Amino acid sequence: MPDLVKIKRALLSVSDKTGLIEFASVLDQCGVQMISTGGTARALREAGFNVTDVSDVTGFPEMMDGRVKTLHPKMHGAFLALRDNAEHVEAMRTHGIEPIDLVVVNLYPFEKTVANSDVTLEDAVENIDIGGPAMIRSASKNWQSVAVVTDSAAYETLAQELRENDGALSLATRTTLAVAAYKRTSEYDAAITNYLLNVTSRPSDAEFPTALQISAAKKADLRYGENPHQKAALYTTSPTAGVANAEQLGGKEMSFNNYVDTDAAWSLVSDFDEPAAAIIKHTNPSGVGIGSSLSEAYERALSTDPVSAFGGIVAFNRKVDAGVAALVVKIFSEVVIAPDFEEDALEIFRSKKNLRILRLGSYGSETSVIRQISGGLLLQSADEHRISESELQVVTKRQPTADEMRSMLLAWSVCKHVKSNAIVFANAVQTLGVGAGQMNRVDSVRIAASRAERFELALKGSAVASDAFFPFRDNVDEAARFGAAAIIQPGGSVKDAESIEAANEHGIAMVFTGIRHFRH
């Protein structure tokens, strides 16, 4: 197969017209005949280029609202014909097919369309491209002779190569473009499959698909993974939502661990309606606070554990002003993330050159969670449950006070985001101590209490949340020893009666949620 292929005829049919005119100008300078369709042809003509309509090549008009225009032998024969095959060449001559050497196609914006929460099924289906993927696949199969461009980001590099090679593209370039083209169509098909599975499933259908289609676009190579000897990259499964798409406004590039911890921090503060601040270390909260202002919320979050806050991830659920920024920069943090920032707050944050500043308007939480294991994947629905006071069952003789109820609800909201076994001490406005990831729950109680005592935070009258039920009364006895006045836990243990009896003995109010928040 030839290394260099002279580009004589090109088909251009693009939904995204970014860079189209500039690239077409290079093709025109190289003497390339341009064939086009619909809006692309119109844009090229308005820019002053001579363009041949696809309908003039096929002898058939565009029809059915443009759904049928390129699905024709004179188009696909022009892509697929092997130039060095005598039979193919004779077939082209007999049927009046002229070869096309370059196909520039990007697809209807299906992913962007369905990312809109208000999208209708009709709109989604209308944005399923048919002719585009067909042309991409046909042309890519014959990369020996045809170049296929599916991303406007490639225009500049291709234009340079065309200039240097007198209007020709190399075999290496054509091969690279073909691989990228097949990758694009596979992502496109996966996005369509996943969307249709979600919107067309019936109550009687299995909750999860029999085959899982995952589509993710590479966004960036990262310096390394969890550790320097591991390689890593960032991929996005949504064009706009989530921490992967956050806008970085300053600081060093994000690392693998930064992304993991920042996602945990943002997910936590997004669970609060009040102004809230969270400080995260290794995906666990070192402190969480709420208040009438972000400054108040941050100071409360920091007071939980000012030592662990060093080098942490700081998240806010409101626009950050200069007053808040001035507080945050007093200690070293890796990342600060918020829905938005005042300009003077950005100036303060940018004075710390290494501090990564992320802006993300809304969380756009995932409805499902994928976890990789050796040889496969685990898929589950996301833990989106937010408890309300009406769902709680008081199981002790003493009813909780209004202040204790607020304390329990805050502790429970935070506990959802702590690694199991999880224990959280809190009052009505902040966490007091967090015990995470222990092999037994009593140790989590003791660790959470010891953190509070270390930073002189009073536990008397506090609430305790446990992510799962108490298997023995010793957890209640320990909580009482440190001054807890209220406990919130799922319930459901065969020894619930013992825990309730212990709470009654200590004068503790205890409520059951009926739901647990394991986080492994």
N, C-alpha and C positions, 0 to 999 in steps of 0.2 A: 504494500500500500504506500502511496506517496507521502512523504513527510510534509511538504507544503502543498496546500490546496488553495488555488486562486478563487476568491469569492467574486462570482460574476452576478449571481441572482440571490436576493435575500427576501424572505418572508418576514414581515414585522406585524405582530398582532398582540398588543399589550394592554392590560388593564391599568397598570401603574405606569404612567408616562414620564416618571422621573428620569431625566437624562436622555430622553428619546431623541430630541432635536439635535443635541450635541453629537450623539452617536451617529445619527442619520447623516449629519454633515460630513463625518469622516467617510462613511460608506459612499456618499455622493462624490467626494474627492477622489475616491479609489475607482470610480466608474461603475459602481454596483447598481444594477437594476433593482428597484425596490417594489415589492408587491405587498399590498396591505389590505386591511379590512376596516369597515365601519369607522369608529371614532379615531382609530390610529391613522387611517388614511386621511381623514379630515384634518387632523393635527399636522400631519406631514405636508399636506397641500397648503395649509395656512402659513406654514413656515417657508413656502416657496419651492418645495421639492416636487419633482415629477414622480408620480406614483401610479402603478398599475393596480386596478382593483382585482381582487380574487375572482370576482364574478366574470371578469374579462378573460381570465385564465381558464376557468372551469367551463364557461359557457352557460352557467346556471346562476340565477340571481340569488342574493341572500334572501332567505325566507324564514317564516315562523319566528318573527321578532329576532332574527339573527342567530337563532339556534342552529340553523343549517347553512353553512357557508364554506367551510374548509374540508368537510368530510366528503372528499371526491377523489377518484383515481388520479386526476391530473395534478392533485396536490400531493397525495401520499405516494404516488409513483415517482414524483419528483424528489421526494425525500429518500425513498427506500431503494431505488434502482442502484445496483452495483455498477459503477462506471467501467470496471474492467471485465464485466461479464457480457459476452457478445449477445446472448439471448435477451438480457435486460436492455441493452442498448438498442437492439432491433425493436423490442416492444415499445420503447419510448418513441422511436422514429415512426412506427406504424400508427400509434395513437396520438401523436402530436404532443408528447410530454417533454418539456424542457426541464433539465435538472435544476434544483435549488440547492445552493451550497451553504446557506446560513439561515437558521430559523431563530427568530427573536420573539419569544413568547413568555409572558408571565400571566398567571391564571387569575380568574375572577377571585375577588377577595373573600373567599368563603370563611376563613378563620376569623378575619376581622368582623365579618357580618354576624357570625354566631356569638362573638364575644360581647355583643350588645345584649343586655338583659331583656330588652323589649322586642327582640327579633321574633318574627313569626315563622312558622314552618314554611309558609309560601315564599317568604323572602329568602330564607336559607336555601331552599331548593333552587330558586332562580339563580342563586350565586354558585351553583355547582357547575363548573366548567366541563364541557365534554370535548369540544374540538381541540382546545388547548392541550390537555393531556395526551390526546390521540396524536397530535402533531409532534409533541415532545418525544413520545415513545418511538414513533416511526423514525424521526430524524436521529435520535440517539442510537438506535439500533445500527445505523449506518454511519457511525462516527468516523469510519475510514475516509469518508468523502464529505461529510456534512458536519458543520459546527452548530451547536444548540446553546442558546443563551436564555436562561430563565430568571436571572437576577440582574437588575440594573447596576448593582455594585461592580459587576464585571466589565461594564462598558469601557471605563477608562483604560484598563489594562489591555483589552482587546483592540481598542483604537490605536494604542501605541504599537502593538504588534503588527497591525495592518499597515501602519505607516512605514515601519521598518522593513516589512517584507513585500512591499509593492502590492498591497491588497490581498495578501495570503495569510493563512493561519496554519500553524504547525500541527503535526499529529499529536504531540504531547498536550497541546492546548485543547484540541478537539476531544481527546480522551478524558481530560479533566472535566471539561464541560459536560460530557455525556454522563459521567458519574454523578455530577452535581444535579443534572436534570432528572435522572432516575430517583435520586434521593428526594428531590422536590416533589415528584409525583407520588412517591410512597408516603411522604408526610401529608400531602393533600388528601389522599385516599383515607389515611388513618383518621384525619380530622373529620371527614365526612361520615365515616363509619361510626366513630364514637358519638357524634352528635345525633345521628339517626337512631342509634341504639338507645340513647337517653330519651328522646322525644317520642319514639314509637313503641316503647315497651309497654306492655299491658300488666295489670295487677297479677295475672296468672303466670307471667313470664318469670324466669329465674331472675333474682335480684342483680346478679352480676353476669356479664356476657360470657359465653362459652370460650371466646377468644378475646384476649385483651390487646387492643391496638394502642400503642404509645407513640405519640408524635412530639418530638422536641427539637428545637432549633438551637444550634450552638451559638452562644452569645459571646463567650470570651474564654480564652485559656487563662487559668489561674497560676500563680507562681508555684504552688504545690498544693498537696492535699492536706489531710489532717496533720501530717508530719512532713518534714522537708524531703524525705526520700520517696514520697508518693506524688504522682502526677495527678492533675485535676483540671476540670473545665466546667464552665457554667452553661447549662442548657435551659431554655424557656419552653414551657408548655402552654403559655398564654401570651398573646402579643402585647398585652398592656398590664394585666393584674399581677399582684403579688410582689414580694420582696425581690424576686429575680429581675423585675422590671423597674425597680426604684431608681430615681434620678440621683446620681451622685453629684453633689455640689461642692465637694472639696475633700482633701485628704488623700492618703495613699490608696492604691488599688485594693479592692476587697479581696480577702483571702477565703479559702474554703471554710475555715472555722468561723470567720466573720459572718458569712452568709447563714450558716446553720444557727448561730447564736442570735443574729439579728432577726431571723424569722421567728424564733421562739419569743423574743422580746416584743415584737410587733403583734404577734398573735395574742399575747397576754394583755397588753394595754387595749387592744381592740375589743376585749370582753367587758370593758367598763363603759358605762354611760357618762359618769362624772369625769372631770379632769383627772387624769391618772398618769403616773410615772412608774416605770419599772426599770430596775437595774439587773442585768442578767450576767451570770458567769457559767460557762460550760452548759448552756441551755437551761440552767436552773435559776430562779429568781433569788438574788441575794437580798432584795428589798423591793416592796411595792407600796405606793402611797396614793391616796386620793385626797382631794381638797377643793376648796372654792377657786383655787388658781393652780396653774402648773408649778409655780414656785413652791407653794405649800406642799403640793403632792410630791415634788422631787425631794424636798428637805426631809419629808417623812420616809420616803423610800431609802434615802441615803442613811438615815439614822438607824435603820434596821441592822446594817452591817457595813460601816464605812471602810473597814479594812478590805473585805472581799470586793467592794465596789471598784477598787483600783484595777484598771485594765478591763473594765466591764463594758457591756453594751447598754446604752441608755435609750429608752423608748418613751415617747409621749403620744397621747391621742388627741392633742390639740395643737394649733399653731403656736410655735415657740417665739417668745419675745426676748429682748435683750436682757431683761432681769433674770430670766431662767438660764440663758446662755452663760451669764456671768457666774452663776452658781455652778453649773456643770464643769466649766473649765478650771475650777479650783483644784480638781484632781484629774489624773490621767484616765481617759476613756478611749476605747478603741473605735467605737461607732456611736453616733447619735442619729436616731431616726424619728421622724415626725411627719404628720400630714403636710406641714408647710412651715416656713420660717420667715420672720420679719427680716428685712435687709440688715438692720443693725445687729440682729442676732447672728446672722451669717458672718458679718465682719468679725465678731468676737470669736466664733468657732474657727474661722479661717486663720486666726492668729496662732492657732495650734496646727501646724502644717501637717502633722500626721493623722489628725482626727478625721475620720471618714464621716461625711455628712450626707445622709440619705433623705430624700423627700419622696413620700408615697401618699398620694391623696386618699386612697381607700385600700383596705386589705384585700378584698376580692378572694375570700377564703375558699379553699378547695372543698369540694363535696365528698371527695374520696382521698384515701391515703394509700400510697404504695410503699412497701418495704421489701427490699431485696434480701433474699437468703440464698445460700449456695444451691444452685440448680433451679432456682425459680423466684417467684415474686409472691408476696402476700398483698391482698387488696382488701381494704375495709372502708366503710363510710367514715367520714371525719367526725370527731367528737365535738359537735356543735352545741351540745346541751348547755343552757344557761338556767340555773335554778331560780325559782321565785318562792317567796315566802309561803304562798298558798300550797305549794307542793310538799312542804315539810310536815313531818309527823312528830309531834312532841310525845316522847315515850316515858318521861320522868314525872314525878309528882310535882316538881317545881316547873312552872312555865318560865320561859326566858323573858327577860325584860326587852323593851324596844331597842335599847343600846346593845344588849347581848345579841339580839337578832341581827342587827346591822354588822356586828363584829363577825358573827358566824358566816353571814353571806359573803363578806369580803374574804375571809379565810378560805371558804369553799371555792370562790372564784379563782384565787391564786393557786390553791391545791391542785386544781385541774392541770396546771402547767408545771408541776413539780414531778421529778422522776420518782417512781414507786421504789420502796415504800415511802409515802409522802406524809409529812405532818407539818402543819402551819399554825403557829400562834399568831393571833391578830387582835387588835381592838377595832373600833368602828372606822378608823381612818388609815390604818397602815398595818403592815406585817411587823411582828415583834421577833419572830424567830422561825427559821425554815430548816427542817430536817429532811434531806433528800437521799434517795437511792440506797437505803440501807437494807440489809438482809432480813432484819426483823423490825417491827414497827415500834417496839419499846425503845430501841436505839435511836430511831428517828425522833421520838418524843424528847429524849434526853439531849440529843444534839441541838434540836430547835430551841429548847429551853436554855441550854448552855450559851448559845449565841446571844440570846436576849440578856442573860445575866452579865455576859462579858461587856455589853455596851450599855448596861444599867437601864434597861427597858423593863418597866414593871409588868410582870405577868399576872399580878393579882387582879382578878376580875376579867381576865382575857378569855377569848374563845379559841378553841382548838378544832382544826379540821383534819380529817383523815381521808385519804383518797379511797380507801377500802374499809371493810368492816373490821372491828376489833375482835380477834379470835379469843382473847382472854381479857379478864377484868384488869390485868396489870397495867394496860395502857391508860385506863381511867384513873387508877390509883396514882400513876406517875404524873398525869396531867394535874390531878388534884394537889399533889405534893408541891407543884410549882405555882399553884394559885389560880388555875383555870376555873372559870365560873360557868362556862357553857361549852358543849361539844356538839359538833355536827359531823355525822358519819353516815355511810350508806345503810348500815344494818344488814341483816341477812345471815348472821352467824348462828350456828347451832347453840352458841353460848351467849346470845344477845341478852337473855334474862340476867346473867351474871354481871354484864356490863351495866345494864340498867340498875340493878341492885347496888352496884358500886357507886354509880352516879347519885342515886338517892341517898346513900350513906354520907356522901361528901357534900350534899346540897347543890349538886351540879345540875343545871338544866341540859337535857340532851335531846337532839332531834335526829330523826332518820330521813335521809334523802330518797332512799329507794333506788339510787343510781350510784355507780362508782366511776372513778376517773383514773384507772390504771394508766400509767404512761411509761412504757418500757423503752 
